[in-house]
Amino acid sequence: MPKLRRAVAWSVDFALVVALASALAVLTFHRISALVTDVPELATRGGLDLLTSRGDVLDASEDLGLSLWNKSVLYVEQAFGLLVLAVFLYQWVCLALAERTVGKALVGLKVTPSLPRRAARRAAVTTAADVAVYAVACVLLVEGQVVLSVLVWAVAVVLFLLNALPVLSPGRRSLADRVAGTAVSGVGLSRPVATPLVRTS
């Protein structure tokens, strides 16, 4: 069934995204941990802030805390940015060079036509629907913009559904397909041509 094949293909590709996101999460956790566990640097920074605070210890501590928080947030934002960029490049390169992602290749699907511009547009819409808008919502949440984060999260869900649900229609063209002018089809398998038997007398 074509719909099932596309669902399996998306699941495989999304599993790769989750694996990459997990690796970036571990890397970001270690980067943030290094900020906290680097005691000599923190002690030096705290000492300098204390000496220049003119007795305002609370203000010096607050500045140190804000510095650590800002760096931590920056590391999180960098991780989300790398994730979005990596997903876009994965989609674009696979479609431009092979007409299919790893998931589509495993279930025998391909995207046509395979023009670089169409591949880039399709990769951009797919990345936005699957990852990018969710990443923006998460960054806003980390920045403390809770209400805006919820609104962007709702937009992300709507965009995902707009991209996914048309696959269930008879045309089976997602939003990404319609924007890029592409279509997903099965890979044609060559069959041996039957040759007529020639009787010899």
N, C-alpha and C positions, 0 to 999 in steps of 0.2 A: 504494500500500500504506500503510495507516494507521501501521504501525510505522515504516516508512521516513520518513514525513512527520513523525512525532514526533521521530525522531532528528535530522532536518534542522532542525526547529524548535529543539530543545535546542542544537544546534551553533551556530546563529545567535545565540541568546541568550547562550550561554557565550562566544562570540567577543566580544560586547559587554562581558562581564565582564572578559575578558582585556585588552581595550583600556583599560578603566578602571583595572585593576590596573597596567598598564604606565605609564599617566599618573601614577598615585599613586607608583609606584616612582621615576620620574624626579624628581617633586617632592620626595620624601623624600630622595633622593640629594643634591639641591641644598641642601636644608635642613641635612643633615649636613655637607656640604662647606663651607657657610657657617660652621659652628662651627669648623672646622679652619683655614680660610683667613682668618678674622677676626683677624689677627695682633695689632693694637693691643689688642683686648679681652683676648686670651689673655695678652699680655705684662703687661698691667696686673694681671690676675687672678693670674698667676704671681708677679709682683713683690710684691703684697700678701700672698700666701700665704708667700712667702719671708721677708718682714719679720716676719711674726707666727709663724714656725715656730721661732724661737729656735735656729736652726742646723740644724734637722732638715729638710734639703733633700729627702731621699727621701720623707718624709711629706707635704711640701707638694706634691711632684710627683704623688704617688699621689692626693691629694685632687683635684687638678686633672684628672687622668686619669679618676677616677671620676665627676666632674661632667660631663665630656664624654661619657662612656659612658652615663650615666643619661639625658642629654638625647637622645642618639642613639637609645637604646632607646625612649624616650617617643615620638619622631617615628615610629618604625616601628610602634609600637602604635597610634598615632593613624591612620596610613595604613590598617592592617588594619580598625580600627573604622569608618572612613569607607567602606571597601569593602563591609563587611557591611551597613551602614546603607543605602548607595546601592542595593545589589542588592535588599534587602528593599523599599525604596520603589519601585524599578522594577517589581518583580513585583506588588506590591500595587496601585499606581496603574493599571498597565496592565490588570490583571484587573478591578478595580473599575469602571473607566471604559469599557473597550473589550472586556472578556471575553477578551482575548488579549494576549500579548506580541508584540514585533516578529517574533520567529521564528515564532510560531504564525500570525500574520497573513500572513506570506509564503507559507506552505504551506496556508492555508485551514483552520485549526483554531481552535476557540474553547473556552473553559471555561465550563460551566454547572453550577448557576445562578450568576449574577453578584451575589451578595449581599456587601456590604462585609465582614461578619464572616467569611464563607467565604473571601473573597479574602485577607483578612489571615492566616487560618490556613494557607491553601495557600502564600502567599508566605513565611510563617515557616518551614514545613517545607522548602520548596524552597531557601530561602536557607541553612538549616542543613545540608542535604544537599550542596549544591553549593559553599558558600563558608565559612560561619561556623565549622564544626568544624575545617576545615583551617586557618583563620586562628588559632584558639586554639592548635593544634599548633605553628604557626610562631612565635607569640609565646612559647610555653613554651620553644621551642628557643633563641630569642634571649636569653631570661632564664637560659639555662643548665640548664634542667630537661630533660635529654636523654631520660631514661627515661620520664618522664611525657609528654613530647612524642611519643615513639614510640607509647605506648599510646593517646593521643588521636588520633594519625594513623590507627591501626588502627580505632578507633571511627568515624572519618570515612569510611574506605573501606567499612566495613560499612553505615553509614547511607546512603551513596551507592547501594550495591548494593540495599539494601532499598527505596529509592525508585525505582530505575531498572528492576530486573528484572521487577516485576509488570506493567510495560507490555507485556512479551512474552506475558503470559497472555491467555486469551480475553477477559477483562473489560477489559484494557488500562487498569487504574486504578492509578496510582502510589501510593506511601505518602502523598504530599501530597494526592492526590485522596481517599483513604480517610479521612484525618484531617479534611479540610475538608468532606467530603460533596459533592464535585464530580466531574465527568467531562469528558473531552476528546472533542469530536466534530467532524466536518467541518462546514464552513459550507454550509448548503443554498443551492444556486443556483436561482433562480426560472426556470422554463421557460415558454415561451409556451404558453398553453392553445389546443389545436386547436379551431377552431369548425367545426361541420358546414356543408358546402356546401349552399346552398339554390338549387335549380334554379327558374328562372323560365320560364314558358311564354310 
